[in-house]
Amino acid sequence: MEKLIRFTASDLSKITNYRSGEVKFGEKMITIPKEQEIVSFLQSCESKFVLFGIPEDIGVRANYGRPGANSAWDSAIKSIANIQHNRFCKGYQIIVLGALDTSEEMQAIESLDFNVTEDRKKMCDLVSKIDKEVAHIIATIVKAGKTPIVIGGGHNNAYGNIKGTALGKGKPINAVNFDAHSDFRILEGRHSGNGFSYAFEEGFLKKYFIFGLHHSYTSKSVLDKLKTLKERVLYNTYDSMKIKRTKDFDSEMQLALDFINNDYYGVEIDLDSIPNIPCSAMTLSGFSVEELRQFIYFFGNHTNAAYLHICEGAPSLDHEKNNHLVGKLIGYLVTDFIKAKNELELPI
């Protein structure tokens, strides 16, 4: 894990707002001491969840999106550190592993223009480099018996999450994706729009459910492709649930679960599904924050839920300077997932 920047106890202390009479997550979350070997620590530690950040937006840029997703990890970890440690959710259940060192790749794209074919190819090559690192780190976490919670970056990182989990479990996995877009585009070089199609093509993704596609932002070619794969890839649309109202949100969650719950699955969340959230493809129409939280809780509350990935949030694009709100939202989603997983172990 040469490209991992470990999060230290000192880092955690600096971002935790201490207050008399309160206990924050930052006072209880676990970090891995510098002298400790990561794999052996993960294997011996009782904490079940591992926080891992990916501060990059190269895949987004290569997909003609707005940059800024590299800022989500920093915003999120500050918010998570200041969540209250109480009987509803315990900070010590979380190991803060750290973040992928993407400084070299982020510096390399500064001089690149995605409108130039050769430059875009270079961006895709950089995404492929990040893929390898993400897959290796996720596989290490999963093999140690832990559940990764991945924050930040573009949806290109779904590929590394799926591949890493599949390698860690020793077999292909399924995925459910809460997203306005399919991210199942053609294999034209790696970017944020084809993480799932690459994982599918290479045999790491077995079954895939896309939850909440927007009619207006899904191409005919993608719809035609999905139609040919309906034994292994299903979808529903935001429009059918919230505009036409011919389908019910709760019933559709159950349908999606029935489709993927025959094996381990990843829970993928693209924040562009929520209105007015600063991200690479910001929308004015979408599901509510409460519906997203219900979605994460529903899919997290099953043994086969293997990881959570929250991506595309871009606090640096918030022109109102409420940068902390994206991080605060991610904090809610993280604890919803943890609480859902924890309830599986409660006595009936």
C-alpha positions in Angstrom: 0.0 0.0 0.0 2.7 2.4 -1.0 0.1 4.9 -2.3 -1.9 5.1 0.9 -1.6 8.1 3.2 -2.4 6.8 6.6 -4.7 8.8 8.8 -3.0 9.3 12.2 -4.3 9.9 15.7 -2.8 13.4 15.5 -4.8 14.1 12.2 -7.9 13.0 14.0 -7.3 15.2 17.0 -6.8 18.3 14.8 -10.2 18.0 13.2 -12.2 17.0 16.3 -14.0 19.8 18.1 -13.8 18.8 21.7 -16.6 19.9 24.0 -17.1 19.3 27.8 -19.8 16.7 28.4 -19.8 15.3 24.9 -17.9 12.5 23.2 -17.2 12.7 19.5 -16.4 10.1 17.0 -13.0 11.6 16.6 -12.2 10.7 20.2 -13.1 7.0 19.6 -12.4 6.1 16.0 -9.3 3.9 15.5 -6.2 4.8 13.5 -3.4 2.4 12.6 -0.1 3.3 14.4 2.8 4.0 12.0 4.8 1.2 13.4 2.0 -1.3 12.9 1.7 -3.4 9.7 -1.7 -2.6 8.1 -2.8 -6.2 7.2 -2.1 -7.7 10.6 -3.7 -4.7 12.4 -6.9 -5.0 10.3 -7.0 -8.8 11.0 -6.6 -8.4 14.8 -8.8 -5.2 15.3 -12.4 -5.8 16.4 -13.7 -2.8 14.6 -15.8 -3.8 11.6 -15.8 -0.8 9.3 -12.8 0.8 7.4 -13.0 4.4 6.2 -11.0 5.0 3.0 -10.9 8.2 1.0 -10.2 8.8 -2.7 -9.4 12.5 -3.3 -9.4 12.6 -7.1 -11.6 13.9 -9.9 -9.7 12.7 -13.0 -12.3 10.2 -14.0 -14.9 12.9 -13.8 -12.8 15.2 -16.0 -12.2 12.4 -18.5 -16.0 12.1 -18.7 -16.5 15.8 -19.5 -17.7 16.5 -15.9 -17.0 19.4 -13.6 -14.0 18.9 -11.3 -14.3 19.1 -7.5 -14.9 15.5 -6.4 -11.4 15.4 -5.0 -12.6 17.7 -2.1 -15.2 15.3 -0.7 -12.9 13.2 1.5 -11.5 16.2 3.4 -15.0 17.6 4.0 -16.5 14.3 5.0 -13.8 13.1 7.5 -14.1 16.5 9.3 -17.8 16.0 9.7 -17.6 12.3 10.7 -15.0 13.1 13.4 -17.6 15.4 15.0 -20.6 13.1 15.0 -21.7 12.2 18.6 -20.5 8.9 19.9 -23.6 7.5 21.7 -25.8 4.4 22.1 -27.1 4.8 18.5 -23.7 4.6 16.9 -20.2 4.0 18.3 -17.1 5.7 16.9 -14.8 2.8 17.9 -16.5 0.6 15.3 -14.6 2.6 12.6 -11.0 2.3 11.6 -9.9 5.4 9.7 -7.4 3.9 7.2 -6.6 7.1 5.3 -6.7 8.3 1.7 -5.1 7.3 -1.6 -2.2 9.5 -2.5 -3.4 10.9 -5.8 -1.1 14.0 -5.8 1.1 12.8 -8.7 -2.0 12.0 -10.9 -3.8 15.2 -10.0 -0.7 17.2 -10.8 -0.4 15.4 -14.1 -3.8 16.5 -15.3 -3.3 20.2 -14.7 -1.9 20.7 -18.1 -4.4 18.4 -19.9 -7.5 19.4 -21.8 -10.2 16.8 -22.1 -11.3 18.3 -25.5 -8.0 17.2 -26.9 -8.2 13.5 -27.9 -4.6 12.7 -26.9 -5.0 14.5 -23.5 -8.2 12.6 -22.8 -6.4 9.3 -23.4 -3.8 10.3 -20.9 -6.6 11.1 -18.4 -8.0 7.6 -19.0 -4.6 6.1 -18.4 -4.3 7.9 -15.1 -7.7 6.6 -14.1 -6.5 3.0 -14.9 -3.5 3.6 -12.6 -5.8 4.7 -9.8 -8.0 1.6 -10.5 -5.2 -0.7 -9.6 -4.4 1.0 -6.3 -8.1 1.2 -5.3 -8.7 -2.5 -6.1 -5.6 -3.5 -4.1 -6.6 -1.6 -1.0 -10.2 -2.7 -1.1 -9.2 -6.3 -1.6 -6.9 -6.0 1.4 -9.7 -4.6 3.6 -12.2 -7.3 2.5 -9.7 -10.2 2.9 -9.2 -9.0 6.5 -12.9 -9.5 7.1 -13.8 -5.8 7.3 -16.4 -3.7 5.5 -15.0 -0.8 3.4 -16.7 2.6 3.5 -15.3 4.5 0.5 -15.6 8.3 0.2 -14.8 10.6 -2.6 -13.7 10.6 -6.2 -15.7 10.1 -9.3 -17.9 7.1 -10.0 -14.9 5.6 -12.0 -13.9 4.2 -8.6 -16.8 1.8 -8.6 -14.6 -0.4 -10.8 -11.9 -0.6 -8.2 -14.4 -1.2 -5.4 -16.1 -4.0 -7.3 -12.8 -5.6 -8.5 -11.3 -5.4 -5.0 -14.3 -6.8 -3.3 -14.5 -9.6 -5.8 -10.8 -10.5 -5.3 -11.3 -10.3 -1.6 -14.3 -12.6 -1.6 -12.8 -14.9 -4.3 -15.8 -14.5 -6.7 -17.7 -11.9 -8.7 -20.1 -9.7 -6.8 -23.3 -7.8 -7.5 -24.0 -4.1 -7.1 -26.9 -1.6 -6.6 -26.3 1.9 -7.8 -28.4 4.9 -6.6 -27.7 7.1 -9.6 -29.3 9.4 -12.2 -26.9 7.8 -14.8 -26.1 4.2 -15.6 -22.3 4.6 -15.7 -22.5 1.7 -18.1 -21.1 3.5 -21.1 -19.0 2.0 -23.9 -15.4 0.7 -23.2 -13.6 3.7 -24.6 -10.9 4.1 -21.9 -11.6 4.5 -18.2 -13.6 7.4 -16.9 -16.5 8.0 -14.5 -19.1 6.9 -17.0 -18.1 3.3 -17.5 -16.8 1.9 -14.2 -19.7 -0.7 -14.1 -19.4 -1.7 -17.7 -15.7 -2.4 -17.4 -16.2 -4.4 -14.2 -19.0 -6.3 -15.9 -17.0 -7.0 -19.0 -14.0 -8.2 -17.0 -16.1 -10.6 -14.9 -15.9 -8.9 -11.5 -19.5 -7.7 -11.6 -22.1 -10.4 -11.9 -25.5 -8.6 -11.5 -26.2 -4.9 -11.5 -29.3 -2.9 -10.6 -29.4 0.8 -11.5 -31.8 2.7 -9.2 -33.4 5.9 -10.4 -32.2 6.5 -13.9 -33.3 9.9 -15.3 -35.1 9.6 -18.7 -33.5 12.8 -20.0 -29.9 11.8 -19.3 -29.8 8.2 -20.5 -28.8 7.7 -24.1 -30.6 5.4 -26.5 -27.5 3.3 -27.0 -27.2 2.7 -23.2 -31.0 1.8 -23.0 -30.6 -0.6 -26.0 -27.5 -2.2 -24.3 -29.3 -2.7 -21.0 -32.2 -4.3 -22.8 -30.0 -7.0 -24.1 -28.6 -7.8 -20.6 -31.8 -7.9 -18.6 -30.9 -11.3 -17.1 -28.0 -9.6 -15.3 -28.6 -5.9 -15.5 -31.9 -4.3 -14.4 -32.9 -0.7 -13.8 -35.8 1.5 -12.8 -36.3 5.3 -13.4 -36.7 8.3 -11.2 -39.4 9.5 -13.5 -41.5 6.3 -13.1 -41.4 6.6 -9.3 -41.6 10.3 -8.7 -43.1 11.9 -11.8 -45.4 9.4 -13.5 -45.8 7.6 -10.1 -46.5 4.3 -11.8 -43.9 2.6 -9.5 -43.5 2.8 -5.7 -40.2 3.6 -4.1 -40.4 1.0 -1.3 -41.5 -1.7 -3.7 -38.7 -0.9 -6.1 -36.1 -1.2 -3.4 -37.5 -4.7 -2.6 -37.4 -5.6 -6.3 -33.7 -4.5 -6.5 -32.8 -6.4 -3.4 -34.4 -9.6 -4.7 -32.4 -9.2 -7.8 -28.9 -8.8 -6.2 -29.3 -10.5 -2.8 -28.3 -13.9 -4.0 -24.7 -13.0 -3.4 -22.4 -10.3 -1.9 -23.2 -6.8 -3.3 -21.8 -3.3 -3.2 -23.9 -0.2 -2.4 -22.9 2.6 -4.7 -24.2 6.1 -4.1 -23.8 9.0 -6.6 -24.7 12.3 -5.0 -25.9 13.7 -8.3 -29.2 11.9 -7.5 -30.0 14.5 -4.9 -31.1 18.1 -5.9 -28.8 21.0 -5.3 -25.9 19.0 -4.0 -22.6 20.4 -5.4 -21.2 17.6 -7.6 -19.9 17.0 -11.1 -23.4 16.7 -12.6 -25.6 18.8 -10.3 -29.3 18.4 -10.6 -32.4 20.4 -9.7 -34.7 17.3 -9.8 -34.1 14.1 -7.9 -34.8 12.0 -4.8 -34.8 13.6 -1.3 -32.1 13.2 1.2 -34.5 11.2 3.4 -35.2 8.8 0.5 -31.4 8.3 0.0 -30.9 7.6 3.7 -33.8 5.1 3.6 -32.1 3.5 0.6 -28.8 3.1 2.3 -30.4 1.8 5.5 -32.5 -0.7 3.5 -29.6 -2.1 1.5 -27.1 -1.9 4.4 -29.4 -4.0 6.6 -28.5 -7.3 4.9 -25.6 -9.7 5.4 -24.6 -9.6 1.8 -23.9 -5.8 1.8 -20.2 -5.9 1.3 -19.2 -2.2 1.0 -20.6 1.4 0.7 -19.2 3.9 -1.7 -20.3 7.6 -1.7 -19.0 9.5 -4.7 -19.2 12.6 -7.0 -19.9 15.1 -4.1 -17.8 18.2 -4.8 -17.8 20.6 -1.8 -15.4 22.9 -3.6 -18.1 23.7 -6.1 -20.4 25.1 -3.4 -20.5 28.8 -4.4 -22.4 29.6 -1.2 -19.3 28.4 0.7 -21.3 25.9 2.8 -18.6 23.4 2.0 -19.2 21.5 5.3 -22.8 20.6 4.3 -21.7 18.0 1.7 -19.5 16.4 4.4 -22.3 16.5 6.9 -24.6 14.7 4.4 -21.9 12.0 3.9 -21.6 11.7 7.6 -25.4 10.9 7.9 -25.1 8.3 5.1 -22.1 6.6 6.7 -23.8 6.2 10.1 -27.0 5.0 8.5 -25.1 2.2 6.8 -23.2 1.3 10.0 -26.4 1.3 12.1 -28.1 -0.9 9.5 -25.2 -3.4 9.5 -25.1 -3.4 13.3 -28.8 -4.2 13.6 -28.1 -7.5 11.9 -26.3 -8.6 15.0 -28.9 -7.6 17.6 -30.8 -10.3 19.3 -34.4 -10.8 18.2 
